[in-house]
Amino acid sequence: MRESIEQSLVEHMSVMKMLEPLVPTIEQIASQFVSSIRNGGKIIWMGNGGSAADAQHLAAELVGRFRRERDALPSIALTTDTSILTAVANDYGYENIFSRQINGLCNPEDIVAGISTSGNSENVLKGIEAAKKKGAFTIGFSGGMDGGMLKKNVELCVHVSAATTARIQEAHIFIGHVICDLVEEACMPA
């Protein structure tokens, strides 16, 4: 067991060290979030499995609070309404669960953030496509060695170049927390 734990720590630290070149992109994403919120927009999150949990987690950090007492910030995860998810999956196909919601909920001043450890989740890609048609700014949290199609189809992407899903998810939530901290600080009343 000890060897497995130590190996996991080594892998985790290795992936975290690779994030330093992403600092400018992380800063740009936080700035886009702040601009959207100040212009009456909201942050819309989507992902599958563990990435769905990350979407919910990060939306909650903005609506609730991250580290500071402040007003709620507008953010929503498209992964939480089981009635919508199951109805859309049944009637239009699982690949359309996010795009259908984007069509109904998204405005041009919003930001749509797709999270996919492979970068190739069809429903996330279709959600991004729908967001672009609505005029929203698109952001990706991708993984794998090349970032998949998500990296190629969003305006800004944090691509965690790793092969292990767990390590990618750990990096995604770390990056999400950093962004939430920056956004929260910028949105505090003067």
C-alpha positions in Angstrom: 0.0 0.0 0.0 2.7 2.5 0.9 4.3 2.1 -2.5 1.0 2.8 -4.2 0.5 5.9 -2.1 4.0 7.2 -2.8 3.6 6.5 -6.5 0.3 8.4 -6.6 2.0 11.3 -4.8 4.9 11.3 -7.4 2.4 11.3 -10.3 0.4 14.1 -8.7 3.4 16.3 -8.1 4.7 15.7 -11.6 1.4 16.8 -13.2 1.2 19.8 -10.9 4.7 20.9 -11.9 3.5 20.9 -15.5 0.9 23.6 -14.8 3.3 26.5 -14.6 3.1 27.3 -18.3 -0.7 27.5 -17.9 -0.5 30.5 -15.6 -1.1 33.1 -18.3 -4.1 31.2 -19.6 -5.5 30.7 -16.1 -5.2 34.5 -15.6 -7.0 35.2 -18.9 -9.8 32.8 -17.9 -10.2 34.5 -14.6 -10.3 37.9 -16.3 -12.9 36.7 -18.8 -15.1 35.4 -15.9 -14.8 38.8 -14.1 -15.7 40.7 -17.3 -18.7 38.4 -17.9 -20.0 38.8 -14.4 -19.5 42.6 -14.4 -21.5 42.7 -17.7 -24.5 40.8 -16.4 -23.3 37.3 -17.6 -23.0 34.0 -15.8 -20.6 31.1 -15.8 -22.1 27.9 -17.2 -20.3 24.6 -16.5 -20.6 21.1 -18.0 -18.8 17.8 -17.8 -19.3 14.0 -17.4 -18.7 11.8 -14.4 -15.9 13.3 -12.2 -15.9 16.3 -14.5 -19.7 16.7 -13.8 -18.8 16.8 -10.1 -16.1 19.3 -10.8 -18.6 21.5 -12.7 -21.0 21.4 -9.8 -18.2 22.0 -7.3 -16.9 25.1 -9.1 -20.4 26.6 -9.7 -21.0 26.2 -6.0 -17.8 28.0 -5.1 -19.0 31.0 -7.1 -22.6 31.0 -6.0 -21.7 30.3 -2.4 -18.3 31.5 -1.5 -14.7 30.3 -1.9 -12.8 32.1 0.8 -14.5 35.4 1.4 -17.9 36.6 2.5 -19.5 38.3 -0.5 -22.5 38.5 -2.7 -23.3 35.4 -4.7 -21.8 35.3 -8.2 -23.9 34.0 -11.1 -22.9 30.4 -12.0 -24.7 27.2 -12.9 -23.8 23.6 -13.6 -25.8 21.9 -16.4 -25.2 18.5 -14.7 -27.6 18.9 -11.8 -31.2 18.7 -13.1 -32.0 15.0 -13.5 -35.3 15.7 -15.1 -33.8 17.8 -17.9 -30.8 15.4 -18.3 -33.0 12.3 -18.7 -35.7 14.0 -20.8 -33.2 15.4 -23.2 -31.2 12.2 -23.3 -34.4 10.2 -24.0 -35.9 12.6 -26.6 -32.8 14.0 -28.3 -29.9 11.7 -27.4 -27.3 11.8 -24.6 -24.9 13.8 -26.9 -27.4 16.7 -26.7 -27.9 17.0 -23.0 -25.8 20.2 -22.7 -26.4 21.8 -26.1 -30.2 21.7 -25.5 -29.7 23.5 -22.1 -27.3 26.0 -23.7 -29.9 26.8 -26.3 -32.4 27.6 -23.6 -30.3 29.2 -20.9 -27.2 30.8 -22.5 -26.8 34.5 -23.5 -24.0 36.3 -25.4 -22.6 37.8 -22.2 -22.2 34.3 -20.6 -19.1 32.1 -20.5 -19.5 28.4 -21.1 -16.8 26.1 -19.6 -16.6 22.5 -20.7 -14.6 20.0 -18.7 -13.4 16.8 -20.3 -10.4 14.7 -19.2 -10.1 13.3 -22.7 -11.1 16.5 -24.5 -13.4 14.4 -26.7 -16.7 14.2 -24.8 -19.3 14.5 -27.6 -21.9 16.2 -25.4 -19.4 18.7 -24.1 -18.3 19.5 -27.7 -21.9 20.0 -28.8 -22.5 22.2 -25.8 -19.5 24.3 -26.8 -20.8 24.5 -30.4 -24.2 25.7 -29.2 -22.5 28.3 -26.9 -20.6 29.7 -29.9 -23.9 30.0 -31.9 -25.3 32.0 -28.9 -22.3 34.3 -29.0 -21.0 33.2 -25.6 -17.2 33.0 -24.8 -16.0 29.4 -24.5 -13.5 27.8 -22.2 -12.2 24.3 -21.9 -10.6 22.2 -19.2 -9.0 19.3 -21.2 -6.6 16.5 -20.7 -4.8 13.7 -22.5 -1.7 14.2 -24.5 -3.2 16.5 -27.1 -6.2 18.1 -25.4 -8.6 16.5 -27.8 -11.2 18.3 -29.9 -12.1 20.5 -26.9 -8.8 22.3 -27.0 -9.3 23.0 -30.7 -12.8 24.3 -30.4 -12.7 26.7 -27.4 -11.4 30.3 -27.2 -9.2 29.5 -24.1 -8.2 26.1 -22.8 -6.3 24.8 -19.8 -4.9 21.5 -21.2 -3.4 19.2 -18.6 -1.1 17.0 -20.6 -1.4 13.8 -18.7 -2.7 10.3 -19.4 -4.2 9.4 -16.1 -7.8 10.6 -15.5 -7.4 11.0 -11.8 -4.3 13.2 -12.1 -6.1 15.3 -14.8 -9.1 15.8 -12.5 -6.8 16.8 -9.6 -5.2 19.4 -11.8 -8.6 20.6 -13.1 -10.0 21.2 -9.6 -6.8 22.9 -8.5 -7.0 25.2 -11.6 -10.7 25.8 -10.9 -10.0 26.8 -7.3 -7.3 29.2 -8.4 -9.8 30.8 -10.9 -12.5 31.0 -8.3 -10.1 32.7 -5.9 -9.1 35.3 -8.5 -12.7 35.9 -9.5 -13.9 36.2 -6.0 -11.1 38.7 -5.1 -11.8 40.8 -8.2 -15.6 40.9 -7.5 -15.3 42.0 -3.9 -16.9 45.4 -3.2 -14.4 48.2 -3.0 
